[in-house]
Amino acid sequence: MKITFKNRLEAIDWIAKYVENEGQFEVLREQLHFNYIYEGAYFLLLGEEMGEVVSLGRAGKPR
C-alpha cells in the first residue's frame, strides 16, 4: 500500500499516530526521507506488516 503526504509534517504526524514502537517510527521515518531524496515526494510503501528494528546483544540475542 502506498500512502502519500502533502508535506513532511503531515507524514511524521501520521507515522507517530500509527506505529507501535520507536523502532517502527525510525524505519518509516528513514523510508520517508529516502523517498523524498530519490523521488521528490513524501510517501511510504507499506506491506502487510510494518517493519521493525531489533538490537542484538553481544551473544546475538535480542535485547
MOWO-V205198 format. One record per pair of residues at least 4 apart in sequence whose C-alpha atoms are under 6 Angstrom apart, sorted by the first residue. I is the first residue (numbers start at 1). J is the second residue. D is the distance in Angstrom with one decimal. If there is no record, write none. Layout:
BEGIN
i:I j:J d:D
i:I j:J d:D
END
This chain:
BEGIN
i:1 j:45 d:5.7
i:1 j:46 d:5.1
i:2 j:44 d:5.7
i:2 j:45 d:4.6
i:3 j:43 d:5.4
i:3 j:44 d:5.3
i:4 j:42 d:6.0
i:4 j:43 d:4.2
i:5 j:11 d:5.7
i:5 j:42 d:5.4
i:5 j:43 d:5.9
i:15 j:19 d:6.0
i:19 j:24 d:5.9
i:23 j:52 d:5.4
i:23 j:53 d:5.0
i:24 j:51 d:5.9
i:24 j:52 d:4.8
i:25 j:29 d:6.0
i:32 j:43 d:6.0
i:32 j:44 d:5.9
i:35 j:39 d:5.4
i:36 j:40 d:4.5
i:36 j:41 d:4.8
i:36 j:42 d:5.3
i:55 j:62 d:5.8
i:56 j:60 d:5.2
i:56 j:61 d:5.4
i:56 j:62 d:4.6
i:57 j:61 d:5.5
END
